Amino acid sequence: MEAQSTKEESWDDCMKWALTELWQTSILADVTVQTSTKAFKAHKIVLASHSDWFSTYFQTRQDNLVMLDDSSTFDTDAVERVLEYMYNGNYNAVDGSPVQSAIIHARVCITAEEFHMTSLQNIAFQRFRDTVRACYLHADFPVIISTVYGIRRCGMWSIRREVVETCARNFDDLCRNRGFSNVWIDCPGFAADLCRQFIE
């Protein structure tokens, strides 16, 4: 039994290495995923195996170009991280400050939702939630609020709710942040949601 387990782990490692190599080198790539600012060479079978969205797309269209040029829906950095996850199973989004990491998590979450990738969507949301709860004292925390309320997507409610609940729990501390006061004016939707949270 132990030998079999070792063999299976070795096969998994080899497959992960092979897929990572395909992603990094674009060998035998048969599709281009184009965002508003960048083109990614990829493989239809890999994308379709991870995403019902891509599977349906490839079954209904014969072209080798997937246009994701609506920047309000498909953030280039988020798309790249989602594609990387398809190839290597890793999701790392720690870039610079915790505020920037939270924003990346939010964008990856909604991109994964768009592609019907529930597993990655849940991972990104959990990391967004944990980061937001840990960094509310950061001077740039209001940037998270303005960012998530600036994304016009129906699937944003769970992300916005996490921001609102965090702000409600730590309202007194946040009021010492001038940017927090300004975001009430810049994001009336946030102000309304926070008031509703207090009423409830």
Secondary structure as the mmCIF struct_conf table of DSSP 4:
data_model
#
loop_
_struct_conf.conf_type_id
_struct_conf.id
_struct_conf.beg_label_comp_id
_struct_conf.beg_label_asym_id
_struct_conf.beg_label_seq_id
_struct_conf.end_label_comp_id
_struct_conf.end_label_asym_id
_struct_conf.end_label_seq_id
HELX_RH_AL_P HELX_RH_AL_P1 GLU A 2 THR A 25
TURN_TY1_P TURN_TY1_P1 ILE A 27 LEU A 28
STRN STRN1 VAL A 31 THR A 35
BEND BEND1 SER A 36 THR A 37
STRN STRN2 ALA A 39 ALA A 42
HELX_RH_AL_P HELX_RH_AL_P2 LYS A 44 HIS A 50
HELX_RH_AL_P HELX_RH_AL_P3 ASP A 52 THR A 60
BEND BEND2 ASN A 64 ASN A 64
STRN STRN3 LEU A 65 LEU A 68
TURN_TY1_P TURN_TY1_P2 SER A 71 THR A 73
HELX_RH_AL_P HELX_RH_AL_P4 THR A 76 ASN A 88
BEND BEND3 GLY A 96 SER A 97
HELX_RH_AL_P HELX_RH_AL_P5 PRO A 98 GLU A 114
TURN_TY1_P TURN_TY1_P3 PHE A 115 HIS A 116
HELX_RH_AL_P HELX_RH_AL_P6 THR A 118 ALA A 134
TURN_TY1_P TURN_TY1_P4 TYR A 136 LEU A 137
BEND BEND4 HIS A 138 HIS A 138
TURN_TY1_P TURN_TY1_P5 ALA A 139 ASP A 140
HELX_RH_AL_P HELX_RH_AL_P7 PHE A 141 GLY A 150
BEND BEND5 ILE A 151 ILE A 151
HELX_RH_3T_P HELX_RH_3T_P1 CYS A 154 MET A 156
HELX_RH_AL_P HELX_RH_AL_P8 TRP A 157 ARG A 169
TURN_TY1_P TURN_TY1_P6 ASN A 170 ASN A 170
HELX_RH_AL_P HELX_RH_AL_P9 PHE A 171 LEU A 174
TURN_TY1_P TURN_TY1_P7 CYS A 175 ARG A 176
HELX_RH_AL_P HELX_RH_AL_P10 ARG A 178 ASP A 186
HELX_RH_AL_P HELX_RH_AL_P11 PRO A 188 ILE A 199
#
